Amino acid sequence: MFSLKAVVSFWRSHRRKIAIFALLGTALYSAYRLRKAYNNLKLQLDTGAGVSPLHKKFETCQKTIALTVFSFLPLLKSRLWELTQVENTVRQLKASAAQVEQTKQELWEKLKVETFTRFFCGAYVLPLLFIVVTLKVSLLGRYLTEELKVPFNERPCTQFTDDEMGKLFQELRNLQSSSAIDKGTQQAYLDTTCTCLDSFMDIFVGRVKKSVEEVFEHMSVTEAIDANFWNSAIVAIRESIEMVPTNEENSYIFTEIPRLMAEQELHMIESSNLEAKGLNKGSLIALMNETVDIAEGADLHEVLMEVVEIVFEILKKQVSSYIETSTKITLAQLLPKIQSVVSQIFLDSTSNSYVHAISELDCVENFAAIIFLSGEKHEPPSES
């Protein structure tokens, strides 16, 4: 038998390896879950004689996700533009032609930090919004789809007490009733997304700004910038943003934001008098409870980071094209091009190439399938 001292010693000596294997195992399991959902989706939705009604409803959910994201983008853009004073700083620079050189340098430094802060915030906010909206629209789609409603003929064996299980079953029964999730309740469930993401923007923008300042601190706007520096700057800033802050208040990992948002939304709903507005408070609470559960899962974290990767891939290519086509481009010359690129992230129309690229990702469709089909009545037929 191993002694406690030996176990502790082994842990201390091998904790890095153990952590790496644990993370690898989580990632592999998440990938397996997403692939299984994709296979289930094809088996459940494809009938072999054209597109099934269930498949049409799933595709409608996919279209609704994009439309909902487009509807929220102007609000988030307005908030991000307010928190990163790029336009105001440009106006001050233009008005400072007759001012002392020191003032102009300070304004250029401010413009540099504000522009790159806006750039990196946009690269993270869009994936956050898209994944949370995917979660919510897919969950609504499941409860509003007759074919996916779960029968209550039998009560499964469980570790819950009768009272706990009774409450859970009653919650699900209520959600599946025809009048439980009316249009007003659906809209309220979606609208809280933007409200809570807005409230997280202050903290997140401050965190990004600090990372930008650290990386670009010694880089003058008059210096030439090349592709190598640009790529290494992206890596350094991303590492700073995505790691766990150890000595800050309200510190959290980036992938925890959806869960924190969902918990905040749940608290808002529980403490609000929604019945006076004609909304079904019980249904909203039940939906948010399930949203919190999904937001805690490894599937969401995995998909969120894959979406962040694709957004940064597009951004890097766009900015690199400006750098590589110029024999010499200074940071000051690059700043307006950066602003132009980040504005494209918030286009609220089908011309938004970022939203289109995210929508086309298999992992996003698989994630939606996990949520949409998790209420299916029957197991999909096994492959022969």
ZARO-306143 format. One record per residue (C-alpha): residue in three letters; residue number from 1; x, y, z. Coordinates in steps of 0.2 Angstrom, whole numbers, plus 2048, in hexadecimal, padded with zeros to 3 digits. Example, Ala and Ser with C-alpha at 12.3 -4.5 7.8 and 13.67 -1.06 7.14 Angstrom:
BEGIN
PT  res    n   c1   c2   c3
PT  ALA    1  83E  7EA  827
PT  SER    2  844  7FB  824
This chain:
BEGIN
PT  res    n   c1   c2   c3
PT  MET    1  800  800  800
PT  PHE    2  806  811  7FB
PT  SER    3  809  81E  80A
PT  LEU    4  801  82F  809
PT  LYS    5  813  836  809
PT  ALA    6  818  82C  7F9
PT  VAL    7  808  831  7F0
PT  VAL    8  80B  844  7F4
PT  SER    9  81D  842  7EF
PT  PHE   10  818  83A  7DE
PT  TRP   11  80B  848  7DB
PT  ARG   12  818  855  7DE
PT  SER   13  824  84D  7D2
PT  HIS   14  818  849  7C4
PT  ARG   15  80A  857  7C6
PT  ARG   16  80F  85F  7B6
PT  LYS   17  80D  84F  7AC
PT  ILE   18  7FD  84A  7B5
PT  ALA   19  7F6  85B  7B1
PT  ILE   20  7FB  859  79E
PT  PHE   21  7F3  848  79D
PT  ALA   22  7E3  84E  7A6
PT  LEU   23  7E2  85D  799
PT  LEU   24  7E5  851  78B
PT  GLY   25  7D8  845  790
PT  THR   26  7CB  853  792
PT  ALA   27  7CF  859  781
PT  LEU   28  7CE  848  779
PT  TYR   29  7BD  844  782
PT  SER   30  7B6  854  77C
PT  ALA   31  7BB  851  76A
PT  TYR   32  7B3  840  76C
PT  ARG   33  7A3  847  772
PT  LEU   34  7A2  854  764
PT  ARG   35  7A6  846  757
PT  LYS   36  798  83B  75F
PT  ALA   37  78C  849  75E
PT  TYR   38  790  84C  74C
PT  ASN   39  78D  839  748
PT  ASN   40  77D  839  752
PT  LEU   41  777  849  749
PT  LYS   42  779  840  738
PT  LEU   43  771  830  73E
PT  GLN   44  762  839  746
PT  LEU   45  75F  846  73A
PT  ASP   46  762  83E  729
PT  THR   47  754  833  723
PT  GLY   48  75C  82D  713
PT  ALA   49  74C  834  70A
PT  GLY   50  751  847  709
PT  VAL   51  752  852  718
PT  SER   52  748  84D  728
PT  PRO   53  73D  85A  731
PT  LEU   54  749  858  740
PT  HIS   55  758  85D  735
PT  LYS   56  74E  86C  72E
PT  LYS   57  74B  872  740
PT  PHE   58  75D  870  744
PT  GLU   59  762  87A  735
PT  THR   60  756  887  73A
PT  CYS   61  75F  888  74B
PT  GLN   62  76F  88B  742
PT  LYS   63  768  899  738
PT  THR   64  761  8A1  748
PT  ILE   65  772  8A0  750
PT  ALA   66  77A  8AB  743
PT  LEU   67  76B  8B7  742
PT  THR   68  76B  8B9  755
PT  VAL   69  77E  8BC  755
PT  PHE   70  77C  8CA  748
PT  SER   71  76E  8D2  753
PT  PHE   72  77A  8D3  762
PT  LEU   73  78A  8D9  759
PT  PRO   74  785  8EB  758
PT  LEU   75  782  8EC  76B
PT  LEU   76  793  8E4  76F
PT  LYS   77  79C  8EE  762
PT  SER   78  795  8FE  76A
PT  ARG   79  79A  8F9  77B
PT  LEU   80  7AC  8F4  775
PT  TRP   81  7AE  904  76C
PT  GLU   82  7A9  90D  77B
PT  LEU   83  7B6  904  786
PT  THR   84  7C4  906  779
PT  GLN   85  7C5  919  775
PT  VAL   86  7CD  917  764
PT  GLU   87  7C3  924  75B
PT  ASN   88  7C4  931  769
PT  THR   89  7D7  92F  769
PT  VAL   90  7D8  931  757
PT  ARG   91  7CF  941  758
PT  GLN   92  7DA  947  766
PT  LEU   93  7E9  943  75B
PT  LYS   94  7E3  94D  74D
PT  ALA   95  7DF  95C  758
PT  SER   96  7F0  95B  760
PT  ALA   97  7FB  960  751
PT  ALA   98  800  970  75A
PT  GLN   99  802  968  76B
PT  VAL  100  813  963  773
PT  GLU  101  81B  953  76C
PT  GLN  102  819  94A  77D
PT  THR  103  806  94B  77C
PT  LYS  104  806  944  76B
PT  GLN  105  811  935  770
PT  GLU  106  805  932  77E
PT  LEU  107  7F6  932  773
PT  TRP  108  7FF  926  766
PT  GLU  109  803  91A  775
PT  LYS  110  7F1  91B  77A
PT  LEU  111  7EB  918  768
PT  LYS  112  7F6  909  767
PT  VAL  113  7F0  901  777
PT  GLU  114  7DD  905  773
PT  THR  115  7DE  8FE  761
PT  PHE  116  7E6  8EE  766
PT  THR  117  7DB  8EB  775
PT  ARG  118  7CC  8ED  76A
PT  PHE  119  7D4  8E1  75D
PT  PHE  120  7D6  8D3  76A
PT  CYS  121  7C6  8D6  773
PT  GLY  122  7BD  8D4  763
PT  ALA  123  7C6  8C4  75F
PT  TYR  124  7BF  8BD  770
PT  VAL  125  7AE  8C5  771
PT  LEU  126  7A8  8BE  761
PT  PRO  127  7AC  8AB  765
PT  LEU  128  7A4  8AE  776
PT  LEU  129  794  8B5  76F
PT  PHE  130  793  8A8  761
PT  ILE  131  795  899  76D
PT  VAL  132  789  89F  77A
PT  VAL  133  77C  8A3  76D
PT  THR  134  77F  892  766
PT  LEU  135  77C  88A  777
PT  LYS  136  76C  894  77A
PT  VAL  137  764  893  769
PT  SER  138  768  880  768
PT  LEU  139  760  87D  779
PT  LEU  140  751  887  775
PT  GLY  141  750  87D  764
PT  ARG  142  750  86D  76E
PT  TYR  143  741  872  77A
PT  LEU  144  737  879  76B
PT  THR  145  739  86A  760
PT  GLU  146  72B  85D  763
PT  GLU  147  735  84E  75D
PT  LEU  148  742  851  76B
PT  LYS  149  737  852  77A
PT  VAL  150  73B  845  787
PT  PRO  151  72D  839  78D
PT  PHE  152  72A  837  7A0
PT  ASN  153  723  826  7A0
PT  GLU  154  731  81F  7AC
PT  ARG  155  73C  827  7B9
PT  PRO  156  74E  822  7B7
PT  CYS  157  759  81B  7C5
PT  THR  158  763  82A  7CC
PT  GLN  159  76D  82F  7DB
PT  PHE  160  761  83E  7DE
PT  THR  161  754  83E  7EC
PT  ASP  162  742  83E  7E6
PT  ASP  163  740  850  7EA
PT  GLU  164  74F  855  7DF
PT  MET  165  74A  84A  7D1
PT  GLY  166  738  84F  7D2
PT  LYS  167  73D  861  7D1
PT  LEU  168  748  85D  7C2
PT  PHE  169  73B  854  7B9
PT  GLN  170  72E  861  7BC
PT  GLU  171  73A  86E  7B5
PT  LEU  172  73C  864  7A5
PT  ARG  173  729  861  7A4
PT  ASN  174  726  873  7A5
PT  LEU  175  733  878  798
PT  GLN  176  72B  86B  78C
PT  SER  177  719  872  78D
PT  SER  178  713  87B  77E
PT  SER  179  711  88C  787
PT  ALA  180  721  88C  792
PT  ILE  181  72D  894  786
PT  ASP  182  723  8A1  77D
PT  LYS  183  72B  8AE  772
PT  GLY  184  72E  8BB  780
PT  THR  185  736  8AE  78B
PT  GLN  186  741  8A8  77C
PT  GLN  187  747  8BA  779
PT  ALA  188  74A  8BE  78B
PT  TYR  189  755  8AE  78C
PT  LEU  190  75F  8B4  77D
PT  ASP  191  760  8C6  782
PT  THR  192  768  8C3  793
PT  THR  193  777  8BD  789
PT  CYS  194  77C  8CE  783
PT  THR  195  778  8D6  794
PT  CYS  196  784  8CB  79D
PT  LEU  197  792  8CB  78F
PT  ASP  198  791  8DE  790
PT  SER  199  794  8DD  7A3
PT  PHE  200  7A3  8D2  7A1
PT  MET  201  7AA  8DE  794
PT  ASP  202  7B1  8EB  7A0
PT  ILE  203  7BC  8DD  7A9
PT  PHE  204  7C1  8D5  799
PT  VAL  205  7C6  8E5  790
PT  GLY  206  7D1  8EA  79F
PT  ARG  207  7D9  8D9  79F
PT  VAL  208  7DD  8D9  78C
PT  LYS  209  7E3  8EB  78E
PT  LYS  210  7F0  8E6  79B
PT  SER  211  7F6  8D8  790
PT  VAL  212  7F8  8E4  781
PT  GLU  213  801  8F1  78B
PT  GLU  214  80E  8E3  791
PT  VAL  215  812  8DD  77F
PT  PHE  216  812  8EE  776
PT  GLU  217  81A  8F8  785
PT  HIS  218  82A  8FB  77C
PT  MET  219  824  8FB  76A
PT  SER  220  824  90D  763
PT  VAL  221  816  911  756
PT  THR  222  824  917  74B
PT  GLU  223  82D  906  74A
PT  ALA  224  82B  8FA  73C
PT  ILE  225  821  8EA  73F
PT  ASP  226  823  8DA  736
PT  ALA  227  81A  8C9  736
PT  ASN  228  825  8C1  742
PT  PHE  229  822  8CE  74F
PT  TRP  230  80F  8CE  74C
PT  ASN  231  80D  8BC  74E
PT  SER  232  817  8BB  75E
PT  ALA  233  80E  8CA  765
PT  ILE  234  7FD  8C0  762
PT  VAL  235  804  8B1  76B
PT  ALA  236  80A  8BB  77A
PT  ILE  237  7FA  8C5  77C
PT  ARG  238  7EF  8B5  77A
PT  GLU  239  7F9  8AC  787
PT  SER  240  7F7  8BA  793
PT  ILE  241  7E4  8BC  790
PT  GLU  242  7E1  8A9  791
PT  MET  243  7EB  8A4  7A0
PT  VAL  244  7E4  8A5  7B2
PT  PRO  245  7E8  8B6  7BA
PT  THR  246  7F0  8B1  7CB
PT  ASN  247  7F0  8C2  7D4
PT  GLU  248  7E0  8CB  7CE
PT  GLU  249  7CF  8CC  7D5
PT  ASN  250  7C1  8C4  7CB
PT  SER  251  7CE  8B9  7C2
PT  TYR  252  7C8  8AC  7B7
PT  ILE  253  7CD  8A1  7A8
PT  PHE  254  7C6  8A8  797
PT  THR  255  7BC  898  794
PT  GLU  256  7B3  89A  7A4
PT  ILE  257  7AA  8AA  79E
PT  PRO  258  79B  8A1  797
PT  ARG  259  798  898  7A7
PT  LEU  260  79A  8A8  7B1
PT  MET  261  78E  8B1  7A5
PT  ALA  262  781  8A3  7A7
PT  GLU  263  782  8A4  7BA
PT  GLN  264  780  8B7  7B9
PT  GLU  265  771  8B5  7AE
PT  LEU  266  769  8A9  7B9
PT  HIS  267  76C  8B4  7C8
PT  MET  268  764  8C3  7BE
PT  ILE  269  755  8B8  7B9
PT  GLU  270  752  8B1  7CB
PT  SER  271  752  8C3  7D3
PT  SER  272  747  8CB  7C5
PT  ASN  273  734  8CD  7C5
PT  LEU  274  732  8C6  7B4
PT  GLU  275  720  8C0  7B6
PT  ALA  276  71B  8D3  7B6
PT  LYS  277  722  8D3  7A4
PT  GLY  278  718  8C4  79F
PT  LEU  279  727  8B9  79F
PT  ASN  280  728  8A7  7A5
PT  LYS  281  735  8A8  7B3
PT  GLY  282  735  896  7B7
PT  SER  283  739  891  7A5
PT  LEU  284  747  89E  7A4
PT  ILE  285  74F  898  7B4
PT  ALA  286  74E  886  7AE
PT  LEU  287  756  88B  79D
PT  MET  288  764  894  7A6
PT  ASN  289  767  886  7B2
PT  GLU  290  76A  87A  7A3
PT  THR  291  774  888  79B
PT  VAL  292  780  889  7AA
PT  ASP  293  782  876  7AA
PT  ILE  294  787  876  797
PT  ALA  295  792  885  79A
PT  GLU  296  79C  87C  7A7
PT  GLY  297  7A0  86D  79B
PT  ALA  298  7B0  86A  792
PT  ASP  299  7A7  869  781
PT  LEU  300  7A3  87C  782
PT  HIS  301  7B5  880  787
PT  GLU  302  7BC  876  779
PT  VAL  303  7B1  87E  76B
PT  LEU  304  7B3  88F  772
PT  MET  305  7C6  88E  770
PT  GLU  306  7C5  886  75F
PT  VAL  307  7BA  895  759
PT  VAL  308  7C7  8A1  761
PT  GLU  309  7D4  899  757
PT  ILE  310  7CB  89B  747
PT  VAL  311  7C7  8AD  74A
PT  PHE  312  7DA  8B1  74E
PT  GLU  313  7DF  8A7  73E
PT  ILE  314  7D5  8B2  733
PT  LEU  315  7DA  8C2  73C
PT  LYS  316  7ED  8BD  73B
PT  LYS  317  7EB  8BA  729
PT  GLN  318  7E3  8CB  726
PT  VAL  319  7EF  8D5  730
PT  SER  320  7FE  8CB  729
PT  SER  321  7F9  8CF  717
PT  TYR  322  7FB  8E2  71B
PT  ILE  323  80C  8DF  723
PT  GLU  324  812  8D4  715
PT  THR  325  80D  8DF  707
PT  SER  326  816  8EE  70D
PT  THR  327  829  8EF  70C
PT  LYS  328  828  8F9  71D
PT  ILE  329  819  8FC  728
PT  THR  330  81A  905  739
PT  LEU  331  80E  901  747
PT  ALA  332  806  912  745
PT  GLN  333  802  90E  733
PT  LEU  334  7FB  8FD  738
PT  LEU  335  7EF  903  745
PT  PRO  336  7E1  90A  739
PT  LYS  337  7E2  8F9  730
PT  ILE  338  7E0  8F0  740
PT  GLN  339  7D1  8FA  744
PT  SER  340  7CA  8F6  733
PT  VAL  341  7CC  8E3  736
PT  VAL  342  7C4  8E3  747
PT  SER  343  7B5  8ED  740
PT  GLN  344  7B2  8DE  734
PT  ILE  345  7B0  8D3  743
PT  PHE  346  7A0  8DD  748
PT  LEU  347  797  8DD  738
PT  ASP  348  785  8D9  73B
PT  SER  349  781  8D2  72A
PT  THR  350  785  8C2  720
PT  SER  351  795  8CA  719
PT  ASN  352  79D  8C7  72A
PT  SER  353  7AA  8BA  725
PT  TYR  354  7AE  8B6  737
PT  VAL  355  79C  8B1  73B
PT  HIS  356  79C  8A7  72B
PT  ALA  357  7AC  89E  72F
PT  ILE  358  7A6  89A  741
PT  SER  359  796  893  73A
PT  GLU  360  79F  887  72E
PT  LEU  361  7A9  87F  73C
PT  ASP  362  7A5  86D  73F
PT  CYS  363  7A8  86F  752
PT  VAL  364  79B  87C  753
PT  GLU  365  78E  872  74A
PT  ASN  366  793  863  755
PT  PHE  367  791  86D  765
PT  ALA  368  780  873  760
PT  ALA  369  77B  861  75C
PT  ILE  370  780  85B  76D
PT  ILE  371  774  868  775
PT  PHE  372  766  866  768
PT  LEU  373  765  853  768
PT  SER  374  769  850  77B
PT  GLY  375  756  84F  77D
PT  GLU  376  753  842  770
PT  LYS  377  746  835  774
PT  HIS  378  750  826  76D
PT  GLU  379  761  821  76A
PT  PRO  380  767  823  758
PT  PRO  381  768  813  74E
PT  SER  382  779  80A  74F
PT  GLU  383  784  80A  740
PT  SER  384  784  7F9  737
